[in-house]
Amino acid sequence: MDNQELRDLLYQLHIEIENTQSLDEDGRRLLRYLETDINELLKRSDNDPQQQVHPSTLRRLEDGIDYFELSHPTLTTQLSKLLSILSNAGI
């Protein structure tokens, strides 16, 4: 996946997070952290897309997939795609 495709996926995920509603406090907190992580990945994708992702970002992506799996399937799909891309790229 090239840099523009990664940016497009991150942007789509950003929009999905903004549109996610009906969450408890834990879900809102997790989305805030994910939003911060995504913004950081977007900034880095322009400068150094191969830079290592912090382990806490990967852990939050995994947590988000588990947490939103039943209640927000579209968000879960987007998070899974991003995690797969980062893993496959060795980032």
N, C-alpha and C positions, 0 to 999 in steps of 0.2 A: 504494500500500500504506500502510495507516495504521500508527500507532505500535505498536498491539497485535499486528498481524500481523508486523511486524518483530521485536518481542520474541519472539513464538512461534517464528519461524524461527531466531533466534539461540539460543534455548533448545534447539530440536531439534538444531541443529548442535553445541552444547555437549555434549549427551548422546551424539551420534554420535562426537565426539572422545574422550570418556571411554571409550566401548566399543570403540574401535579397538585392535586387538592385532596382534601379529606384525609389528613394525616394526624397521627398523635404526635406528642412532643418528641419522642425518640425518632420518628420518621422525619420530622422537620429538621432536627439536629443533624441527622445523617445527610439529608439533602444539602444543608448549608455547607458541611464539610466537603461533600462531593462537588458542589458548585465551586468552592475555592480550589479544589484539586483540578477541576476542568479548566478554570481560568488560568491556572499555572501551566497546564499542559498546552493550552492555546498560545500563551506567550512564548514558551520554549519551542513550539513547533516551527516558529519562524527562524529562530536562532540556531538551535542545536537539537533537531528532532531525535537524535540517537542518545541523548543524555539520559542517564539512568533515572528511572522513576523511583521516588522514595517508597520504601516498603509500606509505609502507612497508607499511601494512596492505593496501592494494590489491595491492601487489606480492607480498606473502605469500599472499594469496588466489589470485592467478594461479599462483604457484609450487606451492601446495597442489593446485590443480586438475591441473597437469602431473604432479606427483610421485605423486599417489594415483589417477590416472586408471585404470590397469589393476588395481591391487591392491585398491582400496577404492572401488568405483563409487558406493555410496550416499553416502559422504563427499564424493566428487567432485561429485555432483549437488547436494548441499546447499551446497557452496562456490560452485558455479556460480550457483545461485539468489541467494545473498547478493551476489555480485559484480554480477550483472545488476540487482538491486534498487538497489544503491548507485549504479551507473552511470546507470540510468534516472532516479533521483531527482536526479541531478546533485550527489551528495554526494561 
